[in-house]
C-alpha cells in the first residue's frame, strides 16, 4: 500500500487521542512505536511489521501559516486577507487535466457545512477513473464538511478497490452525525482486508459516541490479527465507557502485545472506579515489561482519582 493519509488521522481523530498511525518495521529493526503515554515499548521481532501506515502529505500539502496571506505594504488588513475559495473555483479546478490542479481545488474545498460543494466532491470521489489520490482527498473534504448529506457517497467509497480511499472514507464517516454510520463502520472493522482501513474504522467508531459500537470494538480488541487495530480499539473504547467496554479492556490487559496491554490499562483507568483499579493493579503485579509497568502504575493512580 502506498504511503498516504498520516495527516488524516490527526485531522479526523480526537485531539486528546489523535491515534497517530504507527509506522511499519523494516527487517532487522528492533524498534517499537511510541506508546500513548510517550514510553517506547520493547518486544518487537525483526521484520514483523513491514507495511507502513499511509501518509497524506500529498493530499494536504505543507502546513501554511494564515499570516503568510497578509500583505505588509501598508494595505488595510481586511483587504490583505485571502478570500476563501468558492464553488466556482472548485468547479474550475476539477475540470483541469492536471491532477495537481484538481487536488489543489479539492484541498481548498470542504469548509464546514458548505454543502454546495458536496455534489462536485462526490463526483470526484466515485469516479474510479480518477487517481486514488483525488478520490481519497475528496473523501477527506467531505469529512471536513461534516454534513449527513455526504453519507451515501462515503458509504459507497468504503467499497473502493484502493485501501487509501477506503481509509479516508472511514475516517470521514466518523465525523458525520447520521444514523447508520456506526453500523457501516462496524462492517468495515469486522471485514476489511486492510488493517489500515480497519484501524481507521476503529478511530471513527470511537468518534460516533454510539454505545452499541462498543460490541464491535470489543470483538476487534479481542480477535483482530493486527496489534495496531487492537491498540486503537482499546483507545476508542475509552470514549464509550460501558460495562462491555470495561470487560473487554480488562481482558486486553493480558494481550500478548505490550502496546495493546498499555493502551488497555490507560483506557480502563478512564472508565474509573474500584473494580477497574483492581484489574489494573492485578495486571501491574504480573507485568514483566518495564515500560508497560510504568504506564500501568500511572493508570492505577488515575483510576483512583475518578469516581
C-alpha positions as CSV (number, residue, x, y, z in Angstrom):
1,X,0.0,0.0,0.0
2,X,1.4,3.4,-1.0
3,X,2.2,5.8,1.8
4,X,-0.9,8.1,2.1
5,X,-3.0,9.6,4.9
6,X,-1.0,10.2,8.1
7,X,-2.4,13.6,8.5
8,X,-6.0,12.3,8.1
9,X,-5.8,10.6,11.5
10,X,-4.5,13.8,13.0
11,X,-7.3,15.8,11.5
12,X,-10.2,13.4,12.0
13,X,-9.3,11.7,15.3
14,X,-9.9,13.3,18.7
15,X,-7.2,15.7,19.7
16,X,-6.6,14.1,23.1
17,X,-6.2,10.7,21.5
18,X,-5.1,11.5,17.9
19,X,-4.3,7.8,17.4
20,X,-1.3,8.5,15.3
21,X,-0.8,5.8,12.7
22,X,2.2,3.7,13.6
23,X,5.0,3.2,11.0
24,X,5.9,-0.2,9.7
25,X,9.1,-2.0,10.7
26,X,11.9,-2.8,8.3
27,X,13.6,-6.2,8.6
28,X,16.3,-6.2,11.2
29,X,14.9,-3.3,13.2
30,X,14.1,-3.8,16.9
31,X,12.2,-0.5,17.3
32,X,8.8,-0.2,19.0
33,X,6.3,2.5,18.3
34,X,5.8,5.3,20.9
35,X,3.1,4.3,23.3
36,X,0.2,6.6,24.1
37,X,1.9,8.0,27.2
38,X,5.2,8.5,25.5
39,X,7.1,5.5,26.6
40,X,8.6,3.2,24.0
41,X,7.7,-0.4,24.3
42,X,10.1,-3.3,23.7
43,X,9.5,-6.8,22.4
44,X,9.1,-6.5,18.6
45,X,10.5,-9.3,16.5
46,X,12.6,-8.3,13.5
47,X,10.6,-7.9,10.2
48,X,7.2,-8.4,11.8
49,X,5.7,-5.0,10.8
50,X,6.7,-4.4,7.2
51,X,3.6,-2.5,6.0
52,X,3.6,1.2,6.8
53,X,0.7,3.4,7.5
54,X,-0.2,5.7,4.7
55,X,0.7,9.4,4.7
56,X,-1.5,12.2,3.5
57,X,1.2,14.7,2.7
58,X,0.2,14.6,-1.0
59,X,-3.4,15.2,0.0
60,X,-2.9,18.2,2.2
61,X,0.4,19.7,1.2
62,X,2.7,21.6,3.6
63,X,1.4,23.5,6.6
64,X,0.6,27.1,5.8
65,X,0.6,30.0,8.2
66,X,-2.5,32.1,7.7
67,X,-0.3,35.2,8.3
68,X,1.5,34.4,5.1
69,X,-1.6,35.5,3.2
70,X,-1.3,39.1,4.5
71,X,0.3,41.9,2.6
72,X,2.6,44.0,4.6
73,X,2.9,47.2,2.5
74,X,0.5,49.4,4.5
75,X,-2.7,47.9,3.0
76,X,-5.8,47.6,5.0
77,X,-5.8,44.3,7.0
78,X,-9.2,43.3,5.7
79,X,-8.2,43.8,2.1
80,X,-4.9,41.9,2.7
81,X,-6.7,38.7,3.9
82,X,-7.0,36.0,1.2
83,X,-10.6,35.4,0.3
84,X,-11.9,31.8,0.9
85,X,-12.2,29.8,-2.4
86,X,-15.8,29.5,-3.7
87,X,-17.8,26.9,-5.6
88,X,-16.7,28.4,-9.0
89,X,-13.0,27.8,-8.1
90,X,-13.8,24.2,-7.2
91,X,-15.7,23.6,-10.4
92,X,-13.0,25.2,-12.5
93,X,-10.2,23.3,-10.8
94,X,-11.9,19.9,-11.2
95,X,-12.1,20.5,-14.9
96,X,-8.3,20.8,-15.2
97,X,-6.4,18.0,-16.9
98,X,-3.7,18.2,-14.4
99,X,-4.0,16.0,-11.3
100,X,-2.2,18.7,-9.2
101,X,-4.8,21.3,-10.1
102,X,-7.7,19.0,-9.2
103,X,-6.0,18.1,-5.9
104,X,-5.5,21.8,-5.1
105,X,-9.1,22.6,-5.8
106,X,-10.3,19.7,-3.5
107,X,-7.9,20.8,-0.8
108,X,-9.3,24.3,-0.9
109,X,-12.9,22.9,-0.6
110,X,-14.6,21.2,2.3
111,X,-15.4,24.1,4.5
112,X,-17.6,23.1,7.4
113,X,-21.3,22.9,6.5
114,X,-20.7,24.2,2.9
115,X,-22.9,21.6,1.3
116,X,-22.8,23.4,-2.1
117,X,-19.5,21.6,-2.9
118,X,-20.8,18.2,-1.9
119,X,-22.1,17.2,-5.4
120,X,-18.8,18.0,-7.1
121,X,-16.7,16.3,-4.4
122,X,-19.0,13.3,-4.6
123,X,-18.4,13.1,-8.3
124,X,-14.6,13.1,-7.8
125,X,-14.9,10.5,-5.0
126,X,-16.9,8.0,-7.0
127,X,-15.2,8.2,-10.4
128,X,-12.9,5.2,-10.5
129,X,-11.1,6.6,-13.5
130,X,-9.8,9.4,-11.2
131,X,-6.5,8.7,-9.5
132,X,-6.9,7.3,-6.0
133,X,-5.2,10.4,-4.6
134,X,-8.1,12.5,-5.9
135,X,-10.7,10.1,-4.6
136,X,-9.2,10.0,-1.1
137,X,-8.8,13.8,-1.0
138,X,-12.4,14.2,-1.9
139,X,-13.4,11.8,0.9
140,X,-11.5,13.8,3.4
141,X,-13.0,17.1,2.1
142,X,-16.5,15.6,2.6
143,X,-15.5,14.7,6.2
144,X,-14.5,18.3,6.8
145,X,-17.9,19.5,5.6
146,X,-19.4,17.1,8.2
147,X,-22.9,17.1,6.9
148,X,-25.0,13.9,6.7
149,X,-25.8,14.6,3.0
150,X,-22.4,13.1,2.2
151,X,-23.1,9.8,3.9
152,X,-24.3,7.8,0.9
153,X,-21.2,8.7,-1.2
154,X,-18.8,8.0,1.6
155,X,-20.5,4.7,2.3
156,X,-20.1,3.7,-1.3
157,X,-16.4,4.7,-1.1
158,X,-16.0,2.1,1.6
159,X,-16.1,-0.4,-1.3
160,X,-13.3,1.3,-3.3
161,X,-10.7,-1.1,-4.6
162,X,-7.9,1.1,-3.2
163,X,-7.2,0.9,0.6
164,X,-6.2,4.6,0.7
165,X,-9.6,5.7,-0.4
166,X,-11.4,3.3,2.0
167,X,-9.2,4.6,4.8
168,X,-10.1,8.2,4.0
169,X,-13.8,7.4,3.7
170,X,-13.9,5.6,7.1
171,X,-12.2,8.5,8.8
172,X,-14.6,11.0,7.2
173,X,-17.7,9.0,8.2
174,X,-16.7,9.2,11.8
175,X,-17.3,13.0,11.6
176,X,-20.9,12.7,10.3
177,X,-23.8,12.9,12.7
178,X,-26.0,10.5,10.9
179,X,-27.9,7.3,11.7
180,X,-26.4,4.2,10.2
181,X,-22.8,5.5,10.1
182,X,-21.7,3.4,13.1
183,X,-23.2,0.3,11.6
184,X,-21.4,0.8,8.3
185,X,-18.1,1.3,10.2
186,X,-18.7,-1.9,12.2
187,X,-18.8,-3.8,9.0
188,X,-15.5,-2.3,7.9
189,X,-13.9,-3.0,11.3
190,X,-15.0,-6.6,11.1
191,X,-14.2,-7.5,7.5
192,X,-12.0,-5.1,5.5
193,X,-8.9,-7.0,4.3
194,X,-6.6,-4.0,5.0
195,X,-5.5,-3.5,8.6
196,X,-5.0,0.2,7.9
197,X,-8.7,0.6,6.9
198,X,-9.8,-1.4,10.0
199,X,-7.6,0.9,12.1
200,X,-9.4,4.0,10.6
201,X,-12.8,2.3,11.3
202,X,-11.8,1.9,14.9
203,X,-10.9,5.6,15.2
204,X,-14.1,6.6,13.6
205,X,-16.3,4.3,15.7
206,X,-15.0,6.0,18.9
207,X,-15.9,9.4,17.4
208,X,-19.5,8.4,16.8
209,X,-20.1,8.1,20.6
210,X,-22.6,5.3,19.9
211,X,-22.5,3.0,22.9
212,X,-23.6,0.0,20.8
213,X,-20.4,0.3,18.9
214,X,-18.6,-1.0,22.0
215,X,-19.5,-4.5,21.0
216,X,-17.7,-4.4,17.7
217,X,-14.7,-2.6,19.2
218,X,-14.5,-5.2,22.0
219,X,-14.5,-8.0,19.4
220,X,-11.8,-6.3,17.4
221,X,-9.8,-5.8,20.6
222,X,-10.0,-9.5,21.4
223,X,-9.7,-11.0,17.9
224,X,-8.1,-8.8,15.3
225,X,-4.9,-10.2,13.9
226,X,-3.3,-6.7,13.8
227,X,-2.0,-5.3,17.0
228,X,-2.4,-1.8,15.7
229,X,-6.1,-2.4,15.3
230,X,-6.4,-3.9,18.8
231,X,-4.5,-1.0,20.3
232,X,-6.7,1.6,18.6
233,X,-9.8,-0.4,19.6
234,X,-8.7,-0.1,23.2
235,X,-8.3,3.7,22.8
236,X,-11.7,4.1,21.2
237,X,-13.4,2.0,23.9
238,X,-12.2,4.7,26.3
239,X,-14.7,7.0,24.6
240,X,-17.6,4.5,25.0
241,X,-17.5,3.8,28.8
242,X,-19.9,0.9,29.0
243,X,-19.7,-2.2,31.1
244,X,-18.9,-4.2,27.9
245,X,-16.0,-1.8,27.3
246,X,-14.6,-2.3,30.8
247,X,-14.8,-6.1,30.4
248,X,-13.0,-6.0,27.1
249,X,-10.3,-3.7,28.3
250,X,-9.7,-5.8,31.4
251,X,-9.3,-8.9,29.2
252,X,-6.9,-7.0,27.0
253,X,-4.5,-6.4,29.9
254,X,-3.3,-10.0,29.1
255,X,-2.8,-9.3,25.4
256,X,0.5,-10.8,24.0
257,X,1.4,-7.4,22.5
258,X,2.9,-4.9,25.1
259,X,1.5,-1.8,23.4
260,X,-2.0,-3.3,23.5
261,X,-1.7,-4.0,27.2
262,X,-0.5,-0.5,27.8
263,X,-3.4,1.1,25.8
264,X,-5.9,-1.1,27.6
265,X,-4.7,-0.1,31.0
266,X,-4.7,3.6,30.1
267,X,-8.2,3.3,28.7
268,X,-9.5,1.3,31.6
269,X,-8.3,3.9,34.0
270,X,-10.5,6.5,32.3
271,X,-13.5,4.3,32.9
272,X,-12.7,4.7,36.6
273,X,-14.0,3.0,39.7
274,X,-12.7,0.5,42.3
275,X,-13.3,-2.5,40.1
276,X,-11.2,-1.1,37.3
277,X,-8.5,-0.1,39.7
278,X,-8.3,-3.7,41.0
279,X,-8.0,-5.0,37.4
280,X,-5.1,-2.6,36.7
281,X,-3.4,-3.4,40.0
282,X,-3.5,-7.1,39.3
283,X,-2.1,-6.6,35.8
284,X,0.6,-4.4,37.2
285,X,1.6,-7.1,39.7
286,X,2.2,-9.7,36.9
287,X,3.5,-7.4,34.2
288,X,7.1,-8.1,33.1
289,X,7.8,-5.3,30.6
290,X,9.2,-2.3,32.4
291,X,7.7,0.3,30.2
292,X,4.2,-1.2,30.4
293,X,4.6,-1.5,34.2
294,X,5.3,2.3,34.3
295,X,2.2,3.0,32.3
296,X,0.0,0.7,34.3
297,X,1.3,2.4,37.5
298,X,0.1,5.7,36.1
299,X,-3.2,4.2,35.1
300,X,-3.8,2.8,38.6
301,X,-3.3,6.2,40.1
302,X,-5.6,7.7,37.6
303,X,-8.3,5.1,38.2
304,X,-8.3,6.0,41.9
305,X,-8.9,9.7,41.1
306,X,-12.1,9.0,39.2
307,X,-15.5,8.2,40.8
